[in-house]
Amino acid sequence: MKNVLQLLNWQDYRCALTGRLLTPDDASLDHIVPVRDGGEHVIENTQILHRDINRAKSILTNETFIKMCREVASHTS
């Protein structure tokens, strides 16, 4: 728990992918490299995301998720 609080502080209480301000109710711990893709269950492989972003990201890597978001934004612009 101490490491998670340090991570949250390091991220300035903001979502690692969107910059949204986080509260205890909407902060969600996420694996940067999903465990199913060989990511380790260690603090260095985690980030704190807004819970809605974490749900949307699901089991994707950051890179794949960001690419998908760019495709959506490009298509809907």
Rosetta blueprint (number, residue, H / E / L):
1 M L
2 K H
3 N H
4 V H
5 L H
6 Q H
7 L H
8 L H
9 N H
10 W H
11 Q L
12 D L
13 Y L
14 R E
15 C L
16 A L
17 L L
18 T L
19 G L
20 R L
21 L E
22 L L
23 T L
24 P L
25 D L
26 D L
27 A E
28 S E
29 L E
30 D E
31 H E
32 I L
33 V L
34 P L
35 V H
36 R H
37 D H
38 G L
39 G L
40 E L
41 H L
42 V L
43 I H
44 E H
45 N H
46 T E
47 Q E
48 I E
49 L E
50 H E
51 R H
52 D H
53 I H
54 N H
55 R H
56 A H
57 K H
58 S L
59 I L
60 L L
61 T L
62 N H
63 E H
64 T H
65 F H
66 I H
67 K H
68 M H
69 C H
70 R H
71 E H
72 V H
73 A H
74 S H
75 H H
76 T H
77 S L
